[in-house]
Amino acid sequence: MEKHLRKNLVAYLITFFLILSSDLITKQLAEHYLYNREVSLLPFLHLVLVYNKGVAFGIFSNAPDIIRLPLVLLSPLIALVLTFLYAVKRKDITNSLLMGMVAGGAIGNFYDRFFLGYVRDFIYLSYGKFSWPAFNLADMGISVAILLLLTFSLSHSDIHRKN
């Protein structure tokens, strides 16, 4: 096995398991400590347990099961395969770390959907009339990784346009 391939695989797997385990542990803690309870940490940051049958941030939660179930059950498995292939294909370790974040988050939410029938969300941001749907560490891992991938991609394309 090539050295970069082994290094990328290790980075991917460590990040994957770190995101997955921290997501599942915090969801378990949220269920234990936040059942029928809300905790305000800051004026805009609240912890409140929400059960989400949809995909990210509650999208498709009211869709019929014939549409919702294939989407919420197949998407994470496809994400796992694609992120793994993309992580080991590129020689960039940062890419492998970000792909591990996406995969760990996708499988964390897949676990909930498959075994519980819903995803446990517990982080809620709101201030005045502005609010964001509740989310969890899996959603954060996916969102941060995609944001960083886009940022790196755009900055990389700017460098090539200047040359």
C-alpha positions in Angstrom: 0.0 0.0 0.0 1.4 3.4 -1.0 2.4 5.6 1.9 0.0 8.5 1.0 -2.8 6.0 0.7 -2.2 4.5 4.1 -1.8 7.9 5.7 -5.1 9.1 4.1 -6.9 6.0 5.1 -5.8 6.4 8.7 -6.8 10.1 8.8 -10.2 9.2 7.3 -10.9 6.4 9.7 -9.8 8.3 12.8 -11.9 11.4 11.9 -14.8 9.1 10.9 -14.8 7.3 14.3 -14.2 10.5 16.2 -17.2 12.3 14.7 -19.4 9.1 14.9 -18.6 8.3 18.5 -18.9 11.9 19.8 -22.2 12.3 17.9 -23.7 9.1 19.4 -22.4 9.9 22.9 -23.8 13.5 22.9 -27.2 12.2 21.5 -27.4 9.7 24.4 -26.5 12.4 26.9 -29.1 14.8 25.3 -31.8 12.1 25.7 -30.9 11.5 29.3 -30.5 15.1 30.4 -32.8 17.1 28.1 -36.0 14.9 28.1 -38.9 17.4 28.6 -36.3 20.1 29.5 -34.6 23.0 27.8 -31.3 24.5 28.8 -30.2 28.0 27.7 -26.4 28.3 27.6 -26.2 31.7 26.0 -28.9 34.1 24.8 -28.7 32.5 21.3 -27.6 28.9 22.2 -30.1 26.4 23.7 -30.1 22.7 24.3 -33.5 21.1 23.6 -34.2 17.5 22.5 -36.0 17.3 19.2 -36.8 14.1 17.2 -36.4 14.7 13.5 -37.9 12.2 11.0 -36.5 14.2 8.0 -33.1 14.8 6.6 -30.7 17.7 7.5 -32.5 20.3 9.6 -35.9 18.7 9.3 -36.2 18.8 5.5 -38.7 16.2 4.2 -39.9 15.4 7.7 -43.5 15.6 6.5 -42.9 13.8 3.2 -44.6 10.4 2.6 -42.6 7.4 3.8 -42.3 6.2 0.2 -40.2 9.3 -0.6 -38.6 10.0 2.8 -37.4 6.5 3.8 -35.3 5.7 0.7 -33.8 9.2 0.8 -32.9 9.1 4.5 -31.6 5.5 4.5 -29.7 5.3 1.2 -28.1 8.8 1.2 -25.8 8.1 4.2 -24.6 4.8 2.7 -23.9 6.5 -0.7 -22.1 9.3 1.2 -19.9 6.7 3.0 -18.8 5.0 -0.2 -18.2 8.3 -2.0 -16.3 9.9 0.8 -14.1 6.8 1.3 -13.2 6.7 -2.4 -12.6 10.4 -2.6 -10.4 10.3 0.6 -8.1 7.6 -0.6 -8.0 8.8 -4.2 -6.5 12.2 -3.4 -3.1 12.7 -1.9 -4.3 15.6 0.3 -4.6 14.6 4.0 -6.9 17.6 4.7 -9.3 16.2 2.2 -9.2 12.8 4.0 -9.9 14.5 7.3 -12.9 16.4 5.8 -14.3 13.3 4.1 -14.0 11.4 7.4 -16.1 14.2 9.0 -18.8 13.9 6.4 -18.9 10.1 6.6 -18.9 10.1 10.4 -21.8 12.6 10.5 -23.7 10.7 7.8 -23.4 7.4 9.6 -24.2 9.0 13.0 -27.5 10.1 11.7 -28.0 6.9 9.7 -27.7 5.0 13.0 -30.5 7.0 14.6 -32.8 6.7 11.5 -32.2 3.0 11.1 -32.4 1.9 14.8 -34.8 4.6 16.2 -36.8 5.8 13.2 -35.7 9.4 13.8 -32.6 11.6 14.4 -32.0 13.1 17.9 -31.2 16.8 17.5 -30.5 18.9 20.5 -28.6 22.1 19.6 -30.9 25.0 18.9 -29.8 28.5 17.8 -32.2 31.4 18.1 -32.1 35.1 18.8 -35.2 37.3 18.8 -37.3 36.3 15.8 -34.3 34.6 14.1 -33.8 30.8 14.6 -32.2 27.8 13.0 -33.6 24.3 13.1 -32.2 22.1 15.8 -29.2 20.0 14.9 -26.6 17.7 16.3 -22.8 17.0 16.1 -23.3 14.8 13.0 -24.9 17.8 11.2 -22.2 20.1 12.4 -19.5 17.7 11.2 -21.1 17.5 7.8 -21.7 21.2 7.5 -18.3 22.3 8.7 -16.6 19.8 6.4 -18.6 20.9 3.3 -18.0 24.6 4.2 -14.2 24.0 4.4 -14.2 21.9 1.2 -15.9 24.8 -0.6 -13.6 27.3 0.9 -10.5 25.3 0.0 -11.8 24.7 -3.5 -12.6 28.3 -4.2 -9.3 29.5 -2.8 -7.5 26.8 -4.8 -9.3 27.9 -8.0 -8.4 31.5 -7.4 -4.7 30.6 -7.1 -4.9 28.8 -10.5 -6.7 31.7 -12.2 -4.0 34.1 -11.1 -1.2 32.0 -12.6 
